[in-house]
Amino acid sequence: MSVSLRIVKLMTDKKSKLVILVNTENVSAIRIMGDILEIAPEEVIELIEDLCATGSIHGSITDDGERFFKSEIKLSNAPVIHGGDQTPAFMKFNTRPGIISSVIGFAIIALGLFLYANAIDYVGQDYGAITIFLGMIILLSGMYCLSLRKTPE
């Protein structure tokens, strides 16, 4: 057997393996095809172009030359499961802690205002002012918890 006949037989062997890789094995990475066929990626691209020209495979090579995508689309026999519009449980936001802490903060502010208004001396006014500031901190922390809720899109 002559050298050119061996090369032709080797190339047809590589082409048939490439057709199997693309059509049956669904390999799309040109580098992986080259590793399996034990040839350079540039030669794989040439083989793919030859096979596309002859009609053995149908598809296109990406612009960067890294992948080959078949143009034939095979629909799966698996049943189609329609997803509802239900939000998963872990994505639901619970606003209850923020609302409760805001109401408690507002109540503490009201208590502080009552203490401040009915204080007999400066010490009572100081306790009223401290209570107002603590209520504001709790109210703002509750408002912060409420603000973490994402707006609907």
N, C-alpha and C positions, 0 to 999 in steps of 0.2 A: 504494500500500500504506500502510495506516495505521500509526501508531507502535506501537500495542499488538500488531498483527499481526507487526511486525518483532521486537518483544521476545519474543513467543511463539516465533517461528521461531528467534531467536537462542538462546533457552533450550533448545529441543529440540535444536538443533545442539550446544550445550554438553553437554547430557545424553548425547547419542550419543557425543560425544568422551570424556566421563567414563566411560561404560560400556566403551569400547575401552581406555582407560587402565587401568581396574581389572581387566577380564577378560583382555585380551590382553597388555598391557604389564606387568602385575603391579606397578603403582605403588601404594605404600601411604601415602606421605607426603602429607598434605593440602596442605601448603605448595607442594610440587612440582606437584601437580595444579592448584593455583591459578595457578602461574607458567605452566604449559603452556596452560591455558585462558584466561589473562589476566583472571582474576577474583579477588576477595578470598577468603581461606580460609573466612570465614564463609559466603559464598555457596556454596562447594564443599560445606560441611557440609550446607547446606540442600538442595542438589541430591542429595547422597548419601542423605539421609533420604527425599527424594521417590522416588528410584529404589528404595530398599529397601522403601518402602511399596507401590510398584507391582509389585515382584517382579523388576525388571530385574537387580538385583544383590543378593547376599545376603552379609551380614557385619555388623560392628559397628565403631563408632568408639571409640577409646580414651577413657578418662576425661579425659585432658588435652586431647583434641581435636586431637592432632597426627597420628594415623595412623588408617587404615581397614584392617581386616583382613577378608579374605574368609572366609566360613564354609565354602566349598566346598574340599575338599582333593583335589588332583590327585596321584595316585600316579605316580611316574616310571617309565618303562620301562627305566631303567638297571638292570643286574644288581646284586643285593645282595651286597656283599663283607663276609663275616663276619670281624671282627678276632679274632685269637686272644688268649689271655691272656699273650702274650709281652711282656715289658717291652722298650722300645726300648734299643738299645745305649748311647745317651748317658745313660740314666737308671740304668744299673747302676752300683753303687758298688763300687769295688775296695778291699777291706780289706787287701790284701797289704802295701802300704807301711807302714801303721800297725802291722800285726803284726810285720813285720821290724824296724822301728825300736824297738818295745817290747822285743823279744827282745834286740836289740843293747844297749839301755839296761840291761836286767836283767843281761846278761853283764858290762857295764862296772861296774855296781854290785858284782857278785860279785868282779871283779878288784880294785876299790877296797877292799873288805873284806879281801881276801887281803893286799894291800899294807899296809893299816893294821894288821892283826893281826901281820904278820911284820916290821914296821919295827924297825930297831935304834935309831934316834934320832928326834928330833922332826921332822926334815926328811922322813924316810920316812913318818911319820904324816901330815904335811901333804900330801904327794903322794897318799897313800891317801885322805885326806878330799876333796881336790880331785877325784880320780877318781870317788869316790862321788857328789859333787854333779853332775859332768858326766853320769854315768850316769843320775841322777835326772831331769835336764833332758831327756835323750834319751828316757827311758822315758815321761815325761809328754807329750812331743811326739807320741810314738807313740800314747798313749792318747787324746790330743786328736784325732788323725786318725781313730781308731776311733769316737770319739763323734760325728763328723759324719754318720755313717750314720743315715738316717731309720728310725724304727721302722715295721714293717708295720702297715697300717691294717685 
